[in-house]
Amino acid sequence: MLTQMEKLWRMTLHRNIVLLLLPALACGCRTPTRTATIPAGPHLRVLTYNVNYGGARPDLAADIIRNSDADIVCLQETNLQWEQYLRQELRRDYPVAQFRESRTRMGGGFGFLAKVPAREVAYVPSDTGWFDGWIMKFETTLGPVQVINVHLRPPYSDSGSFVRGYFTTSGKRLDEMEKFYAARDPQLPTLVMGDFNDTEHSEALRWLEGKGLTNALPQFDRYNPTWTWQTSVVTLKRRMDHIFYSPDFDCASAQVIPAGASDHFPVTAILTKTKQTRRFTAP
């Protein structure tokens, strides 16, 4: 039974979280800037999904992945049980299935599923004690493509405070992104996908834009959240899952798939080559 003081503390915490997230919920508008299309020529479908290792219904996740028809899938928060299940369920759909377990965090694993050949470029340990970064190269219909799979530090302080962490951890996510991005092959077309634990206006995302990469989802959808969390007061919502692509690509569509049992929704995009083919070396 909660005491009156504990009830008051919980109500205050929930109120503070809501107040903190209101600016993130208010940003953007409902009207997209581009109309989604399905390319007639060669294209690449990609999907990123934080499956929430502690969540139920991995069968729903498998169905979402299968039905997305994505050529490359980036997964976050996997563990051994998720790996075993998805390998078995999707073995016919995805001949390439690569997973990494975290040595420091429960549910800190990563997965790659693909319909095309792949090899590892780099696995990059985090300096923050949170989640690592993983880079794979894929041989696609658009040519070789490298994908950086990220799960950046959550907005928690070192003492476990969400409120304090909301204001103090943005720079740490930027540090992680800089380190992961530096481990890529600068000669290859690049995608950065995953759970960024931050919105379009954060330091890490702005830094990627400064490197010439483009965020796919806001071009087609500026409103729908990719993360939701039900409290006793309100349902919290943020856009924390993103797909960035280098100037080698154009984006034909991007969307949130509002399905599954995770606190995150999958995000998918369809990419084509730029109309004017050029060799791109990222700065």
N, C-alpha and C positions, 0 to 999 in steps of 0.2 A: 504494500500500500504506500503510495507516494505521500510524503508530508506536504503541507501547504507551501513550505519554502521550496521544495523540489519542484512542485507544479509551477510556481512562479518563475523559477530559474529556467525551466524548459520553455515556458511561454516567451520569456525574454530572449532566449537563444533563437527560437524559431522566428521571432519578430526581427531580430538583428539579421538573420540570414536572408529573410525576405527583403529587407531594406537594402542589403548589399547587392542582391541580385536584380532588383528592379531596373537599374540602368542597363544591365545586359539584356533584360527582356524587352526594354523599350527601344533598343537600337534596331535600326533597319526598318523596312516597310514591307507590306504584303505584296507589292507589285515587283515582279522580277524584271530585270533589264533585258533579258534575252528569252527567246522562245526555243524550247527544247526541240531537237530534231533527231532522227535516226539516220545516220550516214548510209549512203548506198554503197560506198567503197570500203576499203580496209579501215577498220577501227578497232579500238581496244576498250573493253569493258573492265572496270576495276571497282572493287568494293572494300570498304573498311568497316570493321565491326568489333567493338569491345563487348565480348560475350558475357562478362561478369561471371567469373569462375564460381562464385558462390550461388549463382542463380539456378533456377530450375528450368526444365524443358529444353535440354540441348537438341531435342528433336525439332523444335521450332527453329532453332538457329540453323540446323542442317537444311531444313526446307527453304528457309530464306536464301541461303547461299546457293542452293541448287537452282531455285527459281530465278535468281538474279542473272544467271547465265554469265557471270563475270569470268573473264579470262584469268584475272589475278585477284586474289583475296588476301587482305591483311587482317589478322586477328590479334586482339590484345586481351589480356587477362585469361589466358588459357592455363591449364594445369594438366597433369598426366591423365586424369579422367576425361577431360575434354578432348585431349589429343587422341586417346584411344577410341572414343566414340565417333569423332569426326572422321578419323582415318577409315573406320569401318563403314560408316554410313555414306561417305562421299568418294569411296575408292574408285568407283566407275566414272564419276564425273570429273574428278581431279586427280590425275595420275601423279602429280607432284604435290607432296604434302610434307612440309618441313616445320618442325616445332623446336622451340628452345624453352627450357625451364629456367626460372629465376633462382639464383642461389641466395638471394637476400630478402625477397618479398613473396609472401603467399599470393598466388594469383598473378604473379608478375611475368608470366610466360607470354611468348609470342608464337604466332603461327603464320605460315604462308601456304596457301592452296593455289594451284595453277594448272591450267590446261596446256601450258607451253613449257619447254625446257628451261631450267633455271640453275644457277650456281651462286654460291655466296660471294659477295664482295667484301663484307666486313661485319663483324659483330662487335659492338662498341659498348663496353661497360659504362654505367653511369657514375659520375663523380659525386652525386648527391645521395647515394644510398637508396635510391628509389628504383626506377626502371631503366633498362638498357635501351639501345637502339640496334636495329638489324637491317642490313642492306643486302638485297639480292638482285642479281641481273637476270632478266628474262629475254628469251628470243621470241619476239612477237611478230605479228603480221605487219607491224609498223617498224620493225627492226629491233635492235637491242634496246632495252629499257631497264634502268635500274630503279628500284623502289626502296625508299627509306621508311621502314615501319617504326613508328614512334608511339610511346606512351609517356608523356611528360609528367613531371611531378604534380601531384594534386595540390590544391590550394590549402594545405595544412601547414601550420608552423611546426618547428621542431618539437614544440611542447604539445602538439596535437590540437591546437586551436584553429578552427575554421575561420573565425572572424579575423584573427590576427594574420593567418596565412593568406587570406584573400588580398591583403594589402602588402604582404612582404615577400611573396614567392614568385612573382612574375619574372623578376630578374633571374631566378634560378632556372625557370623553364627556358628562358633565352639562352642561358649558359649551356644547358643540355642540347638545345637545338643547334647551336654553333658547333659543338663538339661532334654531334652525329653527322651534320652536314659536311664537316671537314673531312670525314672518313670516306666520302663517296669517291667515285671515279669521275673527275671533272670533265672527261671527254664524252661521257654518256648522257643521253636524254634522261631526265630525272623526274620522279614523282616522290612526294613526301606525303605519307598518309598515316592516319591513326587518330588516337585520342590525345589531343593537345592540352586537355584540361584548361582551356582558355578560349576566349571569344575572338572574333575577327579583328578586334581593335587592340589585341594584346601585343606586348613587345616581341614575342617570338614570331608571331604571324606577320607583323609589320617588317621584321627583319628578313623573313623569306621574300616578301614582296620587294624589299630593297635589293635582293639578289636576282630579281628578274622573274621570280615564280609567281603564278597566279592561283588564287583560291577559286576552285570550281563552283562550289555550292552557291555563294552569294550572287552569282550571275543569273541564276535561275530561281532561287528561293532565298529570300531575305528574312523569312519569318519563322519557319518551323524549327523547333528545337531538336537537338540530337541527343539530349540527356534530360531525363525527368526523375524527380524524387518526391515521393509522397510523404509529407510530414502530417502531424496531427492538426496543423493549421492550414496548410496550403500545399499545392503541388508545385515544387520548384522546377524551373526549366532553364536550360542554357544550350548554347550551340558550341560544343566542345570537340566535335569530331570533324576533321577536314581532309580535303584532298587538294594538294598543291601540284602544279605541273610547270615544267620549264618551257621556254619559248619554242621548243621543238614541236609542241602540240597546240592544237585547237581543241576546245571543249564543245561537244555537240549537245550535251545535256548533263545535268546533275540533280540528284534528288535525295531526300530523306525517305527511308522506308519505315513507316510507323508500325512496326510489327516486332514480335519476339518477346521474350520474358526478361531480357536484360534491362538495366536502367539506362542503357544507351540504345539508340536506334542505329541501324546500318546506314551508311552513306555510300551512294554509288555514282559513277560518272562514266560517260562515253567520250573517248578521246580519238582524235584523228591527227594526222600529220599537218603541220602548217602548210598553207598553200604554196608558199615559197620555201622550198627545202633549203636548209642551211646547216652548217656545222655549228653547234653551240657549245661554247666553253664558258661555264658559269664562273662568275668572279669569285 
